[in-house]
């Protein structure tokens, strides 16, 4: 309640500030025209343009009004077929989302990671903590495609790699999700990767499989199997909650895009580094000719376009 109140107060204050700024700039334009002072008019017009940018940003923020949009978020990255190539691409995506979160002053925690054989990662689960983390990230679920000259190919040939992203919200303690023991299988195993002698020599990692939905979550971040088990349960409840949110959305919107299954045919974005430089979102046709900036975390333009597209029911045509 306090968090909701604070957000409402911030929105009201912001609206009042915008109204005051609008009145001030209109007054300056009128004054400049009366006194035939072009500098005053130019200053006021610059102020209005700055307001327009601020209003556009706030309009996108207002789109983040879903039930779980303000929550922290889990994000999973899974490499596709292709061995080292796709595993390196998965590591690049992990870095991209980490950089995006850091730029927004969000905290990033790696809960589970499986390294690739030669380079990159097979999969990773991260926890992104910050206001509206899930709201911003939720449109990133899907398959991401990379085209580049492979650094692992001695003949310098062009390769296409795929990795999938899955985003789901962290749920708070007030939401009760009952999962019967008979519907889950719990496995423990030895953690892989860095973490010290204790982590690598005991069965501290935990994997939980929800049998009815075949949802699998796993955690190996902590040395304690008990802590990993508790985190895995939280992740499973969050995944089931996300499934319910998407089911409701599908019923409300009756949109094909609201399907919960992510298959390798569900590409949402292409990142082309060779033979030309282009990142293109296949849902909104949003493009950037600066792939390196995007891979460094400049994702807002794609997220904003996807949010607007989703809210408006996909009225614009897509390729």
Secondary structure, 3 states (H helix, E strand, C coil): CHHHHHHHHHHHHHHHHHHHHHHHHHHHHHHHHHHCCHHHHHHHHHHHHHHHHHHHHHHHHHHCCCCCCCCCEEEEEEECCCCHHHHHHHHHHHHHHHHHHHHCCCEEEEEEEEECCCCCEEEEEEEEECCCHHHHHHHHCEEEEEEEECCCCCCCCEEEEEEEEEEEECCCCCCCCCCCHHHEEEEEECCCCCCHHHHHHCCCEEEEEECCCCEEEEECCCCCHHHHHHHHHHHHHHHHHHHHHHHHHHHHHCCHHHCCCCCCCCEEEEEECCCCCEEEECCCCCEECCHHHHHCCCCHHHHHHHHHHHHCCCCCCCC
